Amino acid sequence: MALISTSSKIIGLLAALSLTTLLRASPNDSLSAFEPKTFPLKLPAIKSVEIDRNGMKATAAKDAPGNCDHFLLTKRDVLRYLKRARQVSRQDYLHELDWAPCYAAGKVVFANGVSGTWGIQEYLAGTILLNSGKEFFLYCPDCRFEGPTLPPGSGAR
């Protein structure tokens, strides 16, 4: 019986400590606890981008209702995203960021001649895969898209 009582006290203490930690967090910390750690993305200057697929629905969502006609990016949207995005780990990309069924994808050429493909999901995660095989996992929580069918200033959340 004493073991159960001690266990209950420990659980209660841990719950109180967790609550105290949450209450001490500043308002600016509330989201950072749930967002992945990001790193500067150091890419060469971009020479050009092409959009090959726009307003696409992921194969994994083929049976889900609705379509992705609302998620149409412009070249300006893509350039702005690639310049502002930050790098995240593969682990965080796969397990911490929200997955979105809607995406756009295309090609990118950098000023140094390196080229590859890019992909951007509606919920602001993205990738760059260089022709060398090097892959970057991206996230841009501050990005907003102003594609042709989105109202100016709207976010993709």
C-alpha positions in Angstrom: 0.0 0.0 0.0 2.9 2.4 0.8 4.3 1.7 -2.7 1.1 2.8 -4.3 0.9 5.9 -2.2 4.5 6.8 -3.0 3.9 6.3 -6.7 0.9 8.5 -6.6 2.9 11.3 -4.8 5.6 11.0 -7.4 3.2 11.2 -10.3 1.5 14.2 -8.7 4.8 16.0 -8.2 5.8 15.4 -11.8 2.5 16.8 -13.0 2.9 19.9 -10.9 6.4 20.5 -12.2 5.3 20.1 -15.7 2.4 22.6 -15.2 4.8 25.0 -13.5 7.2 24.8 -16.4 4.4 25.5 -18.9 3.1 28.5 -16.8 6.6 30.0 -16.6 7.1 29.9 -20.4 6.9 33.3 -22.0 4.2 33.9 -24.7 7.0 33.7 -27.4 8.0 30.3 -26.2 4.6 28.7 -26.6 5.0 27.9 -30.3 8.8 27.2 -30.3 8.2 24.2 -28.1 6.2 22.6 -30.9 8.2 23.7 -33.9 11.3 22.0 -35.1 14.8 23.4 -34.6 15.8 25.3 -37.8 19.1 26.2 -39.3 20.2 28.7 -41.9 19.9 27.4 -45.4 23.0 28.3 -47.3 22.3 28.0 -51.0 24.0 29.8 -53.9 22.0 32.6 -55.6 19.1 31.2 -57.7 19.4 31.7 -61.4 15.9 30.3 -62.3 13.0 28.2 -61.2 10.4 26.3 -63.2 7.1 25.0 -61.9 6.4 21.6 -63.3 3.5 20.6 -61.1 1.2 23.0 -59.3 -2.0 22.4 -57.3 -1.1 18.7 -57.1 -2.6 16.2 -54.7 -0.3 13.7 -53.1 -0.8 10.1 -54.1 -1.2 9.2 -50.4 -4.3 11.4 -50.4 -5.9 10.2 -53.6 -9.0 8.9 -51.8 -9.4 12.0 -49.6 -12.2 14.4 -50.5 -11.5 17.7 -52.2 -8.7 18.8 -54.5 -5.7 21.1 -54.5 -6.8 23.6 -57.1 -6.5 26.3 -54.4 -2.8 25.8 -54.0 -1.2 27.3 -57.0 2.2 28.9 -56.6 3.8 31.6 -58.8 7.5 31.7 -59.6 7.7 34.7 -57.2 6.1 32.5 -54.4 8.7 29.8 -55.1 11.7 32.2 -55.2 10.5 33.9 -52.0 10.1 30.5 -50.2 13.5 29.2 -51.3 15.2 32.5 -50.1 13.4 32.6 -46.7 13.1 28.9 -45.8 15.3 27.4 -43.1 16.7 23.9 -43.0 15.4 21.3 -40.7 16.6 17.8 -40.0 15.2 14.9 -42.0 13.8 13.5 -38.7 12.0 16.7 -37.9 10.7 17.0 -41.5 9.2 13.6 -41.3 8.0 13.5 -37.8 7.4 17.1 -36.5 6.1 19.1 -39.5 2.5 18.8 -40.6 2.0 16.9 -43.8 -0.1 18.5 -46.4 -1.7 16.7 -49.3 -1.4 19.7 -51.6 2.0 20.6 -53.2 3.8 22.2 -56.0 7.1 21.1 -57.5 9.6 22.0 -60.2 13.3 22.6 -61.1 15.8 25.0 -59.8 19.1 26.2 -61.3 21.6 28.1 -59.2 24.0 30.8 -60.4 27.0 28.4 -59.9 25.5 25.9 -62.4 24.2 23.4 -59.8 20.7 22.3 -60.4 18.0 20.2 -58.9 14.4 19.9 -58.0 12.3 21.6 -55.4 8.9 20.7 -53.7 6.7 22.9 -51.5 3.8 21.6 -49.5 0.8 23.7 -48.6 1.7 23.7 -44.9 5.1 25.3 -45.5 7.4 22.2 -45.5 9.6 21.7 -48.5 12.6 20.0 -50.1 15.4 20.6 -52.5 17.1 17.6 -54.1 20.3 18.5 -56.0 21.4 16.5 -59.0 24.4 15.5 -56.9 22.0 13.6 -54.6 22.3 16.1 -51.7 18.9 16.8 -50.1 17.7 19.7 -48.0 14.6 19.5 -45.8 13.0 22.9 -45.4 10.4 24.8 -43.3 9.3 28.4 -43.6 6.8 29.3 -40.9 6.9 32.9 -41.9 6.3 32.3 -45.6 3.0 33.3 -47.2 1.9 32.5 -50.7 0.2 34.9 -53.1 -0.6 32.5 -55.9 -3.1 33.4 -58.6 -6.1 31.9 -56.7 -5.1 32.9 -53.2 -6.1 36.3 -51.7 -3.1 38.6 -51.3 -1.4 38.1 -47.9 -3.1 34.8 -47.2 -1.1 32.1 -45.6 -1.2 28.4 -46.4 -2.1 27.2 -43.0 
